[in-house]
Amino acid sequence: MSEEKIITPDLCDEYPDLVEVVEPMFHNFGAVDAFGGEIVTVKCFEDNSVVKEQVGLPGEGRVMVVDGGGSKRNALLGDMLAEKAAANGWSGLIIYGCIRDVDVIRQTQLGVQALGTNPRKTEKRGLGDLNVEVKFGGVVFKPGHYVYADNNGVIVSPEPLSMPA
């Protein structure tokens, strides 16, 4: 679906029984304002060690969904990790937490949605879980399912979606 423009309202209209809509809470920060792909999950709290590991791996058009517990005390993504994610082919990141280095991330060819910003980095303690089900915004994000995001919101589907003709 990377070739076609993602429009979440159109996907909701086309697949009303398939998609779930995440409660509105996210802000778009990346240079790519509409993105989607297969879900890879990270569950961490004020420690972005697993995020750092994953952005260094081939993204293959997937979207990293990071459950940071909604903490706004520090940033789970900064410019260097965002640039590495873009270089490694990640479609985007959805972060239930904060990011930093927003001015650079706005120029990075990556989809990034987060709750807000905080200039403080996390401590690296090596804590976090990869590819476990996470829940926030009234939706369960399952590894291998699909997520789509744009300025209208974030939606989740158990299977890949195509934009209606």
SVG drawing of the C-alpha trace seen along z (x, -y; Angstrom):
<svg xmlns="http://www.w3.org/2000/svg" viewBox="-19 -23 41 34">
<polyline fill="none" stroke="black" stroke-width="0.4" points="0.0,0.0 3.1,-2.2 2.4,-3.5 -1.1,-4.9 -2.0,-7.8 -3.5,-6.5 -6.7,-8.3 -8.1,-6.8 -11.7,-8.1 -11.9,-6.3 -10.5,-3.1 -13.1,-3.4 -15.9,-3.8 -14.6,-0.9 -14.0,1.5 -16.4,0.6 -16.6,4.1 -12.8,4.7 -11.2,1.5 -10.9,0.3 -10.3,-3.4 -7.8,-4.5 -9.1,-7.2 -7.9,-10.6 -4.7,-11.5 -1.8,-11.6 -0.1,-14.4 1.7,-14.0 5.4,-14.9 7.2,-13.2 7.7,-14.4 5.4,-11.6 1.9,-12.5 0.1,-9.4 1.6,-5.9 0.7,-2.3 2.0,1.2 2.4,4.4 2.6,3.9 5.7,4.5 5.1,3.7 7.4,2.5 6.3,2.2 8.6,0.1 8.4,-2.5 10.8,-5.4 13.5,-3.2 13.8,-3.2 16.5,-0.4 14.3,1.9 13.2,-1.0 16.9,-1.7 17.6,2.0 14.6,2.3 15.2,-0.9 18.6,0.6 17.0,3.6 15.3,3.7 11.8,2.2 10.5,3.6 7.7,1.0 6.4,2.0 5.2,-0.3 6.6,-0.2 3.9,-0.7 5.5,-1.7 3.5,-1.5 5.4,-3.8 2.6,-3.7 1.5,-7.2 4.5,-8.7 5.3,-12.3 8.4,-12.5 10.9,-11.8 11.2,-11.0 11.2,-7.5 12.3,-8.8 14.8,-11.4 16.3,-12.6 19.1,-10.0 16.7,-7.0 14.1,-8.5 16.8,-8.9 18.0,-5.4 14.4,-4.1 13.9,-6.0 17.2,-4.7 16.3,-1.1 12.9,-1.2 10.4,-1.6 7.1,-3.2 6.6,-4.9 6.3,-4.8 3.3,-5.4 4.4,-6.3 2.1,-6.2 4.6,-8.6 6.7,-11.5 9.4,-12.3 12.1,-15.0 14.2,-16.7 10.9,-17.6 12.4,-20.1 14.7,-17.4 12.0,-14.7 9.7,-17.0 12.3,-16.8 12.8,-13.0 11.1,-10.8 9.2,-8.8 5.7,-8.7 5.8,-9.6 2.9,-10.1 3.2,-10.6 1.3,-12.1 3.7,-15.1 7.2,-16.2 9.7,-16.3 13.4,-17.3 14.6,-14.7 16.0,-11.4 15.4,-8.1 17.8,-6.0 19.0,-2.9 18.4,0.0 17.8,2.7 14.2,3.0 11.2,3.6 9.3,6.3 9.2,6.9 6.1,8.2 3.7,8.5 0.1,7.4 -0.3,3.8 -3.4,1.8 -4.0,-1.9 -6.6,-4.3 -9.3,-1.6 -7.6,0.7 -5.4,3.8 -2.3,3.7 -1.3,7.2 2.0,8.0 1.4,9.0 -1.8,7.0 -1.9,3.7 -2.1,0.0 -2.7,-3.1 -2.3,-6.7 -2.8,-10.1 -3.9,-13.6 -7.4,-12.2 -6.4,-9.5 -5.1,-6.0 -6.9,-2.8 -6.0,0.9 -7.0,3.9 -6.3,7.6 -5.4,7.7 -3.9,5.3 -6.2,2.8 -6.3,1.2 -7.6,-2.3 -11.0,-2.2 -10.9,-3.1"/>
</svg>
